[in-house]
Amino acid sequence: MRFKTLVAGFAFALTATAAMAAYNNVVVKLKTPVAEASDSVIALGAVWNCSGDTCTSVLDRKTPQVRDCRQIARTLGPVASYTVGNASLDEAGIQACNSAAK
């Protein structure tokens, strides 16, 4: 009986983690591609993998925040779009984000 409870709890934890992970995918589209030498960078305490003008990472975020986008813009340059899960910053958010661009 105890084993079944343990297995059920473990299965629930895996399901809950998988459901939350969908919100943690972050995609940044840059206005200009990154240099080939910097295809992997550290920003917001995470590794970002960049290819061309698109950088991706996994963060503990559920919604896009201008403050996070600003840190990316400081590190990588002007941002064209910033998406967390299925939500993206609007045009005003992108303009505010790019005020910090390098």
VMD Tcl script that builds the backbone (N, CA, C; Angstrom):
set m [mol new atoms 306]
animate dup $m
set s [atomselect $m all]
$s set {name element resname resid chain x y z} {
  {N N MET 1 A 0.822 -1.200 0.000}
  {CA C MET 1 A 0.000 0.000 0.000}
  {C C MET 1 A 0.869 1.269 0.000}
  {N N ARG 2 A 1.885 1.247 0.832}
  {CA C ARG 2 A 2.755 2.407 0.924}
  {C C ARG 2 A 3.491 2.638 -0.400}
  {N N PHE 3 A 3.883 1.560 -1.054}
  {CA C PHE 3 A 4.566 1.652 -2.344}
  {C C PHE 3 A 3.667 2.303 -3.389}
  {N N LYS 4 A 2.383 1.919 -3.408}
  {CA C LYS 4 A 1.439 2.507 -4.367}
  {C C LYS 4 A 1.296 4.006 -4.131}
  {N N THR 5 A 1.260 4.411 -2.877}
  {CA C THR 5 A 1.147 5.831 -2.550}
  {C C THR 5 A 2.388 6.580 -3.029}
  {N N LEU 6 A 3.549 5.979 -2.808}
  {CA C LEU 6 A 4.798 6.589 -3.246}
  {C C LEU 6 A 4.845 6.730 -4.768}
  {N N VAL 7 A 4.454 5.690 -5.478}
  {CA C VAL 7 A 4.437 5.721 -6.943}
  {C C VAL 7 A 3.447 6.765 -7.444}
  {N N ALA 8 A 2.272 6.828 -6.830}
  {CA C ALA 8 A 1.265 7.814 -7.235}
  {C C ALA 8 A 1.781 9.236 -7.011}
  {N N GLY 9 A 2.442 9.469 -5.888}
  {CA C GLY 9 A 3.002 10.788 -5.598}
  {C C GLY 9 A 4.084 11.168 -6.589}
  {N N PHE 10 A 4.931 10.210 -6.934}
  {CA C PHE 10 A 5.994 10.448 -7.905}
  {C C PHE 10 A 5.410 10.769 -9.280}
  {N N ALA 11 A 4.401 10.029 -9.687}
  {CA C ALA 11 A 3.754 10.269 -10.984}
  {C C ALA 11 A 3.122 11.654 -11.017}
  {N N PHE 12 A 2.486 12.060 -9.916}
  {CA C PHE 12 A 1.883 13.387 -9.843}
  {C C PHE 12 A 2.957 14.465 -9.960}
  {N N ALA 13 A 4.081 14.273 -9.263}
  {CA C ALA 13 A 5.162 15.258 -9.310}
  {C C ALA 13 A 5.705 15.405 -10.727}
  {N N LEU 14 A 5.864 14.301 -11.435}
  {CA C LEU 14 A 6.339 14.367 -12.817}
  {C C LEU 14 A 5.346 15.091 -13.708}
  {N N THR 15 A 4.074 14.814 -13.525}
  {CA C THR 15 A 3.034 15.468 -14.321}
  {C C THR 15 A 3.010 16.961 -14.045}
  {N N ALA 16 A 3.087 17.344 -12.778}
  {CA C ALA 16 A 3.065 18.761 -12.418}
  {C C ALA 16 A 4.289 19.472 -12.979}
  {N N THR 17 A 5.446 18.842 -12.907}
  {CA C THR 17 A 6.664 19.446 -13.445}
  {C C THR 17 A 6.570 19.615 -14.951}
  {N N ALA 18 A 6.062 18.625 -15.646}
  {CA C ALA 18 A 5.924 18.715 -17.102}
  {C C ALA 18 A 4.947 19.812 -17.487}
  {N N ALA 19 A 3.875 19.962 -16.738}
  {CA C ALA 19 A 2.890 20.998 -17.047}
  {C C ALA 19 A 3.488 22.386 -16.851}
  {N N MET 20 A 4.296 22.567 -15.821}
  {CA C MET 20 A 4.900 23.867 -15.568}
  {C C MET 20 A 5.987 24.181 -16.590}
  {N N ALA 21 A 6.657 23.176 -17.089}
  {CA C ALA 21 A 7.762 23.390 -18.018}
  {C C ALA 21 A 7.323 24.087 -19.297}
  {N N ALA 22 A 6.086 23.916 -19.705}
  {CA C ALA 22 A 5.593 24.564 -20.918}
  {C C ALA 22 A 5.665 26.085 -20.801}
  {N N TYR 23 A 5.578 26.607 -19.601}
  {CA C TYR 23 A 5.614 28.051 -19.398}
  {C C TYR 23 A 7.034 28.588 -19.283}
  {N N ASN 24 A 8.011 27.705 -19.192}
  {CA C ASN 24 A 9.375 28.134 -18.946}
  {C C ASN 24 A 10.228 28.280 -20.198}
  {N N ASN 25 A 9.729 27.903 -21.350}
  {CA C ASN 25 A 10.493 28.087 -22.582}
  {C C ASN 25 A 10.473 29.560 -22.956}
  {N N VAL 26 A 11.654 30.125 -23.138}
  {CA C VAL 26 A 11.761 31.546 -23.461}
  {C C VAL 26 A 12.473 31.688 -24.807}
  {N N VAL 27 A 11.880 32.483 -25.697}
  {CA C VAL 27 A 12.453 32.705 -27.027}
  {C C VAL 27 A 12.601 34.205 -27.245}
  {N N VAL 28 A 13.803 34.603 -27.615}
  {CA C VAL 28 A 14.090 36.002 -27.920}
  {C C VAL 28 A 14.499 36.091 -29.383}
  {N N LYS 29 A 13.817 36.941 -30.113}
  {CA C LYS 29 A 14.179 37.222 -31.506}
  {C C LYS 29 A 14.906 38.563 -31.482}
  {N N LEU 30 A 16.138 38.576 -31.970}
  {CA C LEU 30 A 16.950 39.788 -31.974}
  {C C LEU 30 A 16.784 40.554 -33.279}
  {N N LYS 31 A 17.044 41.856 -33.225}
  {CA C LYS 31 A 16.961 42.662 -34.448}
  {C C LYS 31 A 18.126 42.373 -35.381}
  {N N THR 32 A 19.268 41.964 -34.828}
  {CA C THR 32 A 20.421 41.574 -35.644}
  {C C THR 32 A 20.971 40.258 -35.107}
  {N N PRO 33 A 21.435 39.386 -35.974}
  {CA C PRO 33 A 21.960 38.087 -35.527}
  {C C PRO 33 A 23.181 38.247 -34.618}
  {N N VAL 34 A 23.365 37.288 -33.724}
  {CA C VAL 34 A 24.551 37.288 -32.875}
  {C C VAL 34 A 25.743 36.795 -33.685}
  {N N ALA 35 A 26.927 37.195 -33.253}
  {CA C ALA 35 A 28.149 36.722 -33.911}
  {C C ALA 35 A 28.292 35.225 -33.666}
  {N N GLU 36 A 28.839 34.522 -34.616}
  {CA C GLU 36 A 28.987 33.067 -34.493}
  {C C GLU 36 A 29.771 32.676 -33.252}
  {N N ALA 37 A 30.734 33.498 -32.855}
  {CA C ALA 37 A 31.564 33.168 -31.701}
  {C C ALA 37 A 30.775 33.191 -30.393}
  {N N SER 38 A 29.626 33.844 -30.380}
  {CA C SER 38 A 28.850 33.927 -29.142}
  {C C SER 38 A 27.505 33.232 -29.305}
  {N N ASP 39 A 27.541 31.961 -29.738}
  {CA C ASP 39 A 26.291 31.235 -29.939}
  {C C ASP 39 A 25.680 30.743 -28.634}
  {N N SER 40 A 26.421 30.848 -27.526}
  {CA C SER 40 A 25.910 30.469 -26.218}
  {C C SER 40 A 26.351 31.531 -25.219}
  {N N VAL 41 A 25.390 32.164 -24.533}
  {CA C VAL 41 A 25.708 33.233 -23.587}
  {C C VAL 41 A 24.971 33.004 -22.277}
  {N N ILE 42 A 25.440 33.668 -21.230}
  {CA C ILE 42 A 24.792 33.608 -19.923}
  {C C ILE 42 A 24.062 34.929 -19.706}
  {N N ALA 43 A 22.779 34.853 -19.389}
  {CA C ALA 43 A 21.978 36.027 -19.046}
  {C C ALA 43 A 20.832 35.566 -18.158}
  {N N LEU 44 A 20.447 36.391 -17.215}
  {CA C LEU 44 A 19.380 36.059 -16.268}
  {C C LEU 44 A 19.689 34.767 -15.511}
  {N N GLY 45 A 20.967 34.486 -15.315}
  {CA C GLY 45 A 21.365 33.289 -14.583}
  {C C GLY 45 A 21.144 31.994 -15.330}
  {N N ALA 46 A 21.003 32.066 -16.641}
  {CA C ALA 46 A 20.748 30.865 -17.444}
  {C C ALA 46 A 21.600 30.894 -18.708}
  {N N VAL 47 A 21.794 29.725 -19.289}
  {CA C VAL 47 A 22.500 29.624 -20.564}
  {C C VAL 47 A 21.497 29.843 -21.685}
  {N N TRP 48 A 21.838 30.719 -22.613}
  {CA C TRP 48 A 21.016 30.992 -23.790}
  {C C TRP 48 A 21.731 30.436 -25.005}
  {N N ASN 49 A 21.036 29.656 -25.785}
  {CA C ASN 49 A 21.583 29.119 -27.031}
  {C C ASN 49 A 21.058 29.958 -28.181}
  {N N CYS 50 A 21.982 30.531 -28.928}
  {CA C CYS 50 A 21.605 31.432 -30.012}
  {C C CYS 50 A 22.026 30.864 -31.358}
  {N N SER 51 A 21.153 31.053 -32.322}
  {CA C SER 51 A 21.432 30.679 -33.701}
  {C C SER 51 A 20.836 31.765 -34.581}
  {N N GLY 52 A 21.707 32.482 -35.272}
  {CA C GLY 52 A 21.216 33.587 -36.088}
  {C C GLY 52 A 20.647 34.683 -35.213}
  {N N ASP 53 A 19.382 35.012 -35.432}
  {CA C ASP 53 A 18.746 36.077 -34.655}
  {C C ASP 53 A 17.808 35.543 -33.574}
  {N N THR 54 A 17.874 34.245 -33.267}
  {CA C THR 54 A 16.977 33.641 -32.283}
  {C C THR 54 A 17.775 33.008 -31.152}
  {N N CYS 55 A 17.406 33.360 -29.916}
  {CA C CYS 55 A 18.039 32.791 -28.730}
  {C C CYS 55 A 16.962 32.145 -27.865}
  {N N THR 56 A 17.279 30.984 -27.296}
  {CA C THR 56 A 16.320 30.260 -26.467}
  {C C THR 56 A 16.962 29.860 -25.149}
  {N N SER 57 A 16.112 29.745 -24.129}
  {CA C SER 57 A 16.550 29.281 -22.825}
  {C C SER 57 A 15.342 28.742 -22.075}
  {N N VAL 58 A 15.586 28.230 -20.891}
  {CA C VAL 58 A 14.512 27.779 -20.005}
  {C C VAL 58 A 14.670 28.555 -18.709}
  {N N LEU 59 A 13.627 29.294 -18.337}
  {CA C LEU 59 A 13.652 30.110 -17.128}
  {C C LEU 59 A 12.449 29.808 -16.256}
  {N N ASP 60 A 12.563 30.143 -14.998}
  {CA C ASP 60 A 11.453 29.994 -14.066}
  {C C ASP 60 A 10.569 31.238 -14.168}
  {N N ARG 61 A 9.909 31.374 -15.286}
  {CA C ARG 61 A 9.014 32.507 -15.555}
  {C C ARG 61 A 7.713 31.972 -16.132}
  {N N LYS 62 A 6.621 32.668 -15.848}
  {CA C LYS 62 A 5.334 32.295 -16.437}
  {C C LYS 62 A 4.850 33.334 -17.425}
  {N N THR 63 A 5.326 34.573 -17.287}
  {CA C THR 63 A 4.922 35.647 -18.194}
  {C C THR 63 A 6.151 36.465 -18.588}
  {N N PRO 64 A 6.122 37.099 -19.749}
  {CA C PRO 64 A 7.249 37.940 -20.152}
  {C C PRO 64 A 7.287 39.217 -19.312}
  {N N GLN 65 A 8.469 39.592 -18.869}
  {CA C GLN 65 A 8.655 40.790 -18.058}
  {C C GLN 65 A 9.642 41.718 -18.758}
  {N N VAL 66 A 9.339 43.007 -18.751}
  {CA C VAL 66 A 10.217 43.987 -19.387}
  {C C VAL 66 A 11.593 43.959 -18.730}
  {N N ARG 67 A 11.648 43.819 -17.404}
  {CA C ARG 67 A 12.949 43.832 -16.721}
  {C C ARG 67 A 13.847 42.689 -17.202}
  {N N ASP 68 A 13.266 41.514 -17.454}
  {CA C ASP 68 A 14.053 40.397 -17.983}
  {C C ASP 68 A 14.519 40.697 -19.403}
  {N N CYS 69 A 13.626 41.232 -20.205}
  {CA C CYS 69 A 13.960 41.568 -21.589}
  {C C CYS 69 A 15.087 42.601 -21.631}
  {N N ARG 70 A 15.064 43.568 -20.709}
  {CA C ARG 70 A 16.124 44.584 -20.663}
  {C C ARG 70 A 17.488 43.948 -20.415}
  {N N GLN 71 A 17.536 42.959 -19.536}
  {CA C GLN 71 A 18.817 42.294 -19.272}
  {C C GLN 71 A 19.317 41.565 -20.515}
  {N N ILE 72 A 18.394 40.973 -21.251}
  {CA C ILE 72 A 18.772 40.310 -22.502}
  {C C ILE 72 A 19.281 41.347 -23.503}
  {N N ALA 73 A 18.584 42.474 -23.612}
  {CA C ALA 73 A 18.983 43.530 -24.550}
  {C C ALA 73 A 20.353 44.097 -24.185}
  {N N ARG 74 A 20.643 44.225 -22.886}
  {CA C ARG 74 A 21.958 44.699 -22.458}
  {C C ARG 74 A 23.061 43.739 -22.892}
  {N N THR 75 A 22.751 42.453 -22.845}
  {CA C THR 75 A 23.747 41.427 -23.159}
  {C C THR 75 A 23.867 41.164 -24.658}
  {N N LEU 76 A 22.732 41.072 -25.356}
  {CA C LEU 76 A 22.730 40.613 -26.750}
  {C C LEU 76 A 22.421 41.690 -27.785}
  {N N GLY 77 A 21.857 42.818 -27.354}
  {CA C GLY 77 A 21.499 43.867 -28.299}
  {C C GLY 77 A 19.991 43.993 -28.457}
  {N N PRO 78 A 19.544 44.881 -29.351}
  {CA C PRO 78 A 18.117 45.164 -29.516}
  {C C PRO 78 A 17.280 43.912 -29.810}
  {N N VAL 79 A 16.113 43.876 -29.186}
  {CA C VAL 79 A 15.209 42.730 -29.259}
  {C C VAL 79 A 14.026 43.055 -30.167}
  {N N ALA 80 A 13.659 42.120 -31.036}
  {CA C ALA 80 A 12.479 42.274 -31.894}
  {C C ALA 80 A 11.245 41.667 -31.235}
  {N N SER 81 A 11.423 40.550 -30.499}
  {CA C SER 81 A 10.306 39.943 -29.764}
  {C C SER 81 A 10.851 39.160 -28.584}
  {N N TYR 82 A 10.018 39.058 -27.540}
  {CA C TYR 82 A 10.386 38.349 -26.311}
  {C C TYR 82 A 9.175 37.535 -25.882}
  {N N THR 83 A 9.321 36.208 -25.887}
  {CA C THR 83 A 8.190 35.316 -25.632}
  {C C THR 83 A 8.512 34.339 -24.512}
  {N N VAL 84 A 7.572 34.210 -23.579}
  {CA C VAL 84 A 7.650 33.206 -22.513}
  {C C VAL 84 A 6.427 32.325 -22.665}
  {N N GLY 85 A 6.640 31.037 -22.927}
  {CA C GLY 85 A 5.508 30.146 -23.185}
  {C C GLY 85 A 4.772 30.621 -24.423}
  {N N ASN 86 A 3.494 30.942 -24.268}
  {CA C ASN 86 A 2.682 31.428 -25.389}
  {C C ASN 86 A 2.417 32.927 -25.327}
  {N N ALA 87 A 3.034 33.622 -24.365}
  {CA C ALA 87 A 2.791 35.051 -24.187}
  {C C ALA 87 A 4.012 35.855 -24.617}
  {N N SER 88 A 3.765 36.967 -25.302}
  {CA C SER 88 A 4.851 37.824 -25.781}
  {C C SER 88 A 4.676 39.239 -25.263}
  {N N LEU 89 A 5.794 39.953 -25.152}
  {CA C LEU 89 A 5.710 41.375 -24.822}
  {C C LEU 89 A 5.048 42.113 -25.976}
  {N N ASP 90 A 4.234 43.121 -25.651}
  {CA C ASP 90 A 3.623 43.937 -26.697}
  {C C ASP 90 A 4.644 44.960 -27.197}
  {N N GLU 91 A 4.256 45.759 -28.176}
  {CA C GLU 91 A 5.179 46.723 -28.792}
  {C C GLU 91 A 5.723 47.718 -27.770}
  {N N ALA 92 A 4.875 48.189 -26.855}
  {CA C ALA 92 A 5.343 49.124 -25.825}
  {C C ALA 92 A 6.378 48.450 -24.923}
  {N N GLY 93 A 6.163 47.194 -24.606}
  {CA C GLY 93 A 7.118 46.448 -23.791}
  {C C GLY 93 A 8.447 46.269 -24.498}
  {N N ILE 94 A 8.402 45.990 -25.800}
  {CA C ILE 94 A 9.633 45.834 -26.584}
  {C C ILE 94 A 10.393 47.161 -26.649}
  {N N GLN 95 A 9.678 48.275 -26.816}
  {CA C GLN 95 A 10.341 49.582 -26.839}
  {C C GLN 95 A 11.010 49.868 -25.502}
  {N N ALA 96 A 10.310 49.572 -24.402}
  {CA C ALA 96 A 10.894 49.764 -23.073}
  {C C ALA 96 A 12.100 48.853 -22.884}
  {N N CYS 97 A 11.993 47.643 -23.365}
  {CA C CYS 97 A 13.089 46.674 -23.293}
  {C C CYS 97 A 14.325 47.205 -24.005}
  {N N ASN 98 A 14.146 47.709 -25.191}
  {CA C ASN 98 A 15.275 48.147 -26.007}
  {C C ASN 98 A 15.923 49.437 -25.521}
  {N N SER 99 A 15.322 50.104 -24.538}
  {CA C SER 99 A 15.962 51.295 -23.974}
  {C C SER 99 A 17.268 50.920 -23.275}
  {N N ALA 100 A 17.443 49.649 -22.956}
  {CA C ALA 100 A 18.656 49.182 -22.284}
  {C C ALA 100 A 19.636 48.510 -23.237}
  {N N ALA 101 A 19.312 48.460 -24.523}
  {CA C ALA 101 A 20.154 47.728 -25.487}
  {C C ALA 101 A 21.556 48.310 -25.549}
  {N N LYS 102 A 22.515 47.419 -25.786}
  {CA C LYS 102 A 23.921 47.857 -25.860}
  {C C LYS 102 A 24.218 48.551 -27.167}
}
mol reanalyze $m
mol bondsrecalc $m
mol representation Tube
mol addrep $m
